[in-house]
Each structure stands twice: as structure tokens, then as C-alpha cells.
Amino acid sequence: MARDIPGQPASDTVAVTDAEFERLCAFLYRRSGLSYGETKRYFVERRLRDRMAATGARSFQAYFGKLATDPGEVERLINAFTVNETYFYREEHQFRCLTGSLLDRIVARKPAGSPIRIWAIPCATGEEPYSIAIWLLENWPKVDEWDIEIIGSDIDTRVLKAAEAGLYSTRALMRLPEVLVAKYFRRTPAGFLIDEALRGSVRFTRANVVDAAEMGRYRGFDVVFCRNLLIYFDEVSRRQAAENIYDSLEPGGYVCLGHTESMSRISSLFRVRRFPEAIVYQKPAAPDDD
């Protein structure tokens, strides 16, 4: 039950009942696919209280009423629950697979000069899509022969703004060779600013991977990087996300997951492809495609 003590912030005074906790978790699940249970109660309540304090809500009921009338607060609440820890050249072996195995197979199916579309979802603060752009420039000799489109998407609107700004800490660059840092970044008092031309080569958009209607706007991708996201979903949401990613791919397109994730345990829609550099998952180009 909520308690109000004059002069103290809501975040210090609100106790969330079991029913309210379950209601909030159900709301988050419907809106984002993120699944939380009792073991994550402290994590959930801490973020709820922060948002209540920020909005001045003195009770759960008041805050939940605000969610019903303020789409902006719904967005800010979901932002508070997203995990955005990443860095450049994370799981580099998949980038090696992209240029060593996947792209040759992709361009073999395409007319010369046609677009190659690559999607990073979630993209967090942009390290992954920018890593893809740098990796292609440095490691794919055919990069100038093709029209390459790279899109980064995330449900968290805060990180999308940071990605567009392209300003990074030393920690974010810890796996990137110094020669590439010097080549593609400019040191500023606030951090390392990515090259303007490179920043303009990646487009950032908001997308919720479990929302079929929203995902319907994204089609025709040759490669999707969806790494270390599905581990936060339950079985139902993982399956929905897999189906949405499948629909976003071109026939013959590939999806790369995080090293702890396996599409084989989620969906039978994809074919497992084992390459020297990595295991990835492919949307068949035809029903009998091997």
C-alpha cells in the first residue's frame, strides 16, 4: 500500500503491493516483451520509484494513471528498463563471418550494384552498426561496388539520440585497434567523436522487435544482427521476435545472435548455417533450399 509522508520524495515512501508489482510487469511485457518475475523485484521497483519521483506521482495508482494518458512517460519507463552495455567490435568473429562468408553468398544472388541491407537491432548507443561500417570499410574489398545500407534500431529512444551524436568513451573503444580509433574518431574534451561521414552512413530508428505491426515497416534485410536481446524475453516473446525477424529478412538472408543464444531452440523457421568463423541462421531462399 502506498504511503505519503509530506516533505519526502515518492521514491523513498512508496511500497508496491504484490498486485501492483504484477500489474507493472504485465504492462512492461505487453509493451516491450521484457519478462520480469519475483527474482527481479528489486530491479523493477527501483526503476518504478525513480520514475514516480521524476513525475511527482505519490502512489502507484497515480503513476499508472499517468501511463494511460502520457505516451511519453510510457517511453521513458521502457527506456529505464533497457540494458545498453556494449562496445566496438563486440563478438568480432561474426563480423569476420560477414565479410568472409556471408556477403559473397548474398551478392551472388543480387544484380550488380543493388542494395545490401544490414540491420542491427538492438543497436544501443550505436557501437554495433558503426562497428559494421568500419569493419566493411577495412575488410571487404568490394565495399565500393555495392550500395550498402546500415540501420540501427532500438526500443530505447535515449540511446538512439546518443548513437546519432556518435560520442564515445575510452571504454567503448577498448577492443578497437588504435589505428582505427585514430582513423575514424576525433578526440574531444567530452570523448571520442566518430567521423562525420561514417556517422552519416548509418540510419537510426526506433523499433520494438516483439511488436509485429511496428516490425512490419522493416523488410528486405540481407543480414540482421540481433545479439544478446532474446535472453531477456520469455519463450512466447522470443518466438514472436524470431517470427518478426524472419519476416524482415530477404529470402536467403541471415540472422546473427549472441553467443549464448540459439535460434534452434526458439523457431524452426531458420536453417542453421555453420561457417568457419561463426554459426548463423538463415531464412531459406526457397522451400527446398539446403
PyMOL commands that set and color helices and strands:
alter all, ss='L'
color gray80, all
select helices_A, chain A and resi 10-13+18-32+38-55+60-69+71-81+92-107+127-139+143-145+157-165+171-173+178-184+196-199+212-215+230-232+235-248+263-265
alter helices_A, ss='H'
color red, helices_A
select strands_A, chain A and resi 115-120+147-154+167-168+185-188+191-194+202-206+221-226+249-257+271-274+279-282
alter strands_A, ss='S'
color yellow, strands_A
deselect
rebuild
show_as cartoon
